[in-house]
Amino acid sequence: MKALAEREIRGSFVNCTKGEASRIALPRDLAARPWDDLDFLGWRDPSTLDRAYLVAEHRDRLVGVSLRVAPPRPGILHRGMCSVCLTTHPGSGVTLMTGRKAGAAGRQGNSVGVYLCTDLACSLYVRGRKVPEPGGRFAESLTEEEQVARTRDKLAAFLDRLFD
């Protein structure tokens, strides 16, 4: 992914108003992000636990989506698997995130959900740049490039559903 500037990020959002996009708390470390290893820019809102944002190149344009994060289920011991990168995490390491659909469907309250790594570091897990808890990545016969392609395809499928 190419490095993005604040203006590009704010202008990319498709499921919120321009006013909402202008108030989004952007990551302060944009210059330090490992852009060459990212398939998307994802971050959690530091001021609230129930907001996350994702910006990706999709269908030849930059697309940003605002996501609601489901609250963690206290006292439940389990492992979850990210639907995008297929990394497993214990406890609350995988979270259901829902995005309001773009356009008229979103204004009517329709949304689409996906289970994602809570820290939105899918790209780094797939490339081995970030190591999950033990047992978090299964041994695969696919090459790293094939795993990256699969991750991008799964992300594109989620974003496509936001535009249906």
Disulfide bonds with the S-S distance in Angstrom:
none
